Amino acid sequence: MKIIAHRCGTDVFPQQTIHSARYSLKHGVDLVEVDIRFTKDNIPVVIHDATPLSLCGIDTPVSEMTAEQFLALRRTEDCAFCSHTFKDYLECGIRKILFHIKEGGEKLNTVLDMCRDYGILDDVVFGVTEVEDVKIVKAYGENIKVLGFMPKPECTADFAAAGADYIRLWQKWLTEENIEAVKNSGKKLWIMAKNGDVGEVGDGDYELYESTGADGVLVNNIIPAIEYYK
């Protein structure tokens, strides 16, 4: 079972920080999930939500901020931690990344070009939410791995036909029918844990994930998952 650190992992350090990514990789995860959005000046930055309100207390859309303004933000839970551009991760040597591309289309090429320039296309997985974005990535390089962050389980066949290598099912989507649809598509199943909060795991959930024959799971706290699966 591949273990993917949701939002880079939250065991010790704040989510989506270089510290959290390094911690998760050091302790044996297969990939760290990094959410990508773009600033007003078209710089890819690392953040999940459309605004940094929950992390930094600022309710301004990232798309209306310059990269300089975004980088000046500090985490409300601990002001020692700052915000990051995607380039910050690359320059720190972080390679095993699952991207969650929040804004696809032509902007995908910016991230693809940066991965190519840093020589990490073989190490990463592009997680996209639109079928057309699967096609963009595969047109850039047919061997680049793609995860379908599908909006609904009924999209499995469309994402598979477009060339996705992995299909993400939410924990609540783990019905026999949906699991069989992924298996029949010939693609590998990755599960998004959600027991209450996204990425949280409850009692008996690891056994559930294993019973599906899934290839990977996204979790917040990586140490319990590593102890169970590794």
C-alpha positions in Angstrom: 0.0 0.0 0.0 1.4 3.4 -1.0 1.2 6.0 1.7 0.6 9.5 0.5 1.0 12.3 3.0 -2.2 14.4 2.6 -1.2 18.1 2.4 2.4 17.0 3.2 1.3 15.3 6.5 0.3 16.9 9.8 2.0 14.7 12.4 4.4 17.3 13.7 4.5 20.4 11.5 1.8 22.6 9.9 0.3 21.3 6.6 1.8 22.3 3.3 5.2 23.3 4.7 8.6 22.2 3.6 9.1 21.0 7.2 6.1 18.7 7.0 7.1 17.4 3.6 10.6 16.6 4.7 9.3 14.9 7.9 6.9 12.7 6.0 9.5 11.7 3.3 12.1 11.0 6.0 9.7 8.6 7.8 9.0 6.6 4.6 5.9 7.9 2.8 5.8 7.2 -1.0 4.6 10.7 -1.9 3.7 14.0 -0.3 0.6 15.7 -1.6 1.1 19.4 -2.6 -1.8 21.6 -3.6 -1.0 24.1 -6.4 -2.8 27.4 -7.1 -1.6 30.5 -8.9 -1.1 34.0 -7.8 -2.1 37.2 -9.6 1.3 37.3 -11.3 0.9 33.6 -12.4 3.4 32.1 -9.9 2.5 28.6 -8.7 2.2 28.5 -4.9 1.4 25.8 -2.4 -2.0 26.1 -0.7 -5.2 24.1 -0.7 -8.0 26.7 -0.2 -8.8 29.5 -2.6 -7.9 32.0 0.2 -5.3 31.7 3.1 -8.0 32.4 5.7 -7.8 29.1 7.5 -4.0 29.0 7.6 -3.0 32.7 7.8 -6.2 34.6 8.8 -6.3 36.5 5.5 -9.5 36.3 3.5 -8.1 37.5 0.1 -8.2 35.1 -2.8 -4.7 33.8 -3.7 -5.5 34.7 -7.3 -5.7 38.4 -6.3 -2.4 38.4 -4.5 1.1 38.8 -5.9 3.7 36.1 -5.1 5.5 38.7 -2.9 2.3 39.2 -0.9 1.6 35.5 -0.6 5.1 34.8 0.6 4.8 37.4 3.3 2.0 35.4 5.0 2.7 33.6 8.2 0.8 30.7 9.8 -1.5 31.8 12.5 -0.8 28.6 14.5 2.9 29.3 14.5 4.3 32.4 12.9 7.7 30.7 12.5 6.2 29.0 9.5 5.9 30.9 6.2 4.1 30.2 2.9 5.9 28.6 -0.1 6.0 28.8 -3.8 6.2 25.5 -5.7 9.7 26.5 -6.7 10.7 26.6 -3.0 9.9 22.8 -2.9 11.9 22.1 -6.0 15.0 24.1 -4.8 14.9 22.1 -1.5 15.2 18.9 -3.4 11.8 17.5 -2.7 11.0 15.1 -5.5 8.3 12.5 -4.6 5.3 14.7 -5.0 1.6 14.1 -5.8 0.3 17.4 -7.2 -3.3 18.4 -6.6 -3.7 20.8 -9.4 -6.4 23.3 -8.4 -6.3 25.3 -11.6 -5.6 23.3 -14.7 -5.8 24.1 -18.4 -2.9 26.1 -19.9 -1.5 26.7 -16.4 -0.7 23.0 -16.2 2.2 23.6 -18.6 3.9 26.0 -16.1 4.1 23.2 -13.5 5.1 20.6 -16.2 7.8 22.8 -17.5 9.2 23.4 -14.0 9.2 19.7 -13.2 11.0 19.0 -16.5 13.6 21.7 -15.8 14.3 20.2 -12.3 14.4 16.7 -13.7 11.6 15.2 -11.6 8.9 14.2 -14.1 9.6 10.5 -13.4 9.2 11.0 -9.6 5.9 12.8 -9.5 2.2 12.2 -10.0 -0.1 14.9 -11.4 -3.5 14.9 -9.7 -6.1 16.6 -11.8 -9.8 17.2 -11.5 -10.8 17.5 -15.2 -10.6 14.9 -18.0 -9.1 17.5 -20.3 -6.3 18.0 -17.8 -5.4 14.3 -18.0 -5.1 14.7 -21.7 -2.9 17.8 -21.3 -0.4 15.9 -19.1 -0.3 12.8 -21.2 0.2 15.0 -24.4 3.2 16.5 -22.6 4.7 13.1 -21.8 2.8 9.8 -22.1 4.8 8.3 -19.3 4.0 11.0 -16.7 1.8 9.5 -14.0 -1.7 11.0 -13.5 -4.2 10.6 -10.7 -7.9 11.3 -11.4 -9.2 13.5 -8.5 -12.7 12.9 -9.9 -15.7 15.1 -9.0 -17.9 12.0 -8.7 -17.4 8.2 -9.0 -19.4 8.0 -12.2 -16.5 9.6 -14.0 -14.2 6.6 -13.6 -14.6 5.4 -17.2 -13.9 8.9 -18.6 -10.8 9.5 -16.6 -9.5 6.0 -17.4 -10.2 6.5 -21.1 -8.3 9.8 -21.1 -5.2 8.0 -19.7 -5.2 8.4 -15.9 -3.0 5.8 -14.2 -4.7 6.0 -10.8 -8.3 6.8 -9.7 -9.1 8.4 -6.4 -12.2 7.4 -4.5 -13.3 9.1 -1.4 -13.8 6.8 1.6 -17.5 7.3 1.4 -17.4 6.2 -2.3 -16.1 2.7 -1.4 -19.0 0.7 -2.5 -18.7 -2.6 -4.3 -19.9 -1.1 -7.5 -17.4 1.8 -7.5 -14.5 -0.4 -6.5 -15.3 -2.8 -9.3 -15.6 0.1 -11.8 -12.0 1.1 -11.0 -10.7 -2.5 -11.2 -12.5 -3.1 -14.5 -11.0 0.1 -15.9 -7.5 -1.5 -15.4 -6.4 1.5 -13.3 -5.1 1.5 -9.7 -7.3 2.6 -6.9 -6.2 5.3 -4.4 -8.3 6.1 -1.4 -8.9 9.5 0.2 -9.3 8.9 3.9 -12.1 10.8 5.6 -13.3 9.8 9.0 -14.8 13.1 10.1 -12.1 15.5 8.7 -10.5 14.9 5.3 -7.4 12.8 5.7 -8.4 11.5 9.2 -8.5 7.7 9.8 -10.8 6.0 12.3 -10.9 2.6 14.0 -10.9 -0.2 11.5 -10.3 2.0 8.5 -6.8 0.6 7.6 -8.4 -2.9 7.4 -11.1 -1.4 5.2 -8.6 0.2 2.8 -6.7 -3.1 2.6 -9.8 -5.1 1.9 -10.5 -3.1 -1.2 -7.2 -4.1 -2.9 -6.3 -0.4 -3.1 -2.8 0.6 -4.2 -2.6 3.8 -2.2 -4.2 5.9 0.6 -4.0 9.6 1.4 -3.8 10.3 5.1 -2.9 13.3 7.4 -1.0 11.4 10.1 1.5 9.3 8.4 3.2 7.5 11.3 0.2 5.3 12.2 -0.2 4.4 8.5 3.4 3.5 8.1 3.3 1.3 11.3 0.3 -0.5 9.9 1.3 -1.1 6.3 5.1 -1.1 6.3 
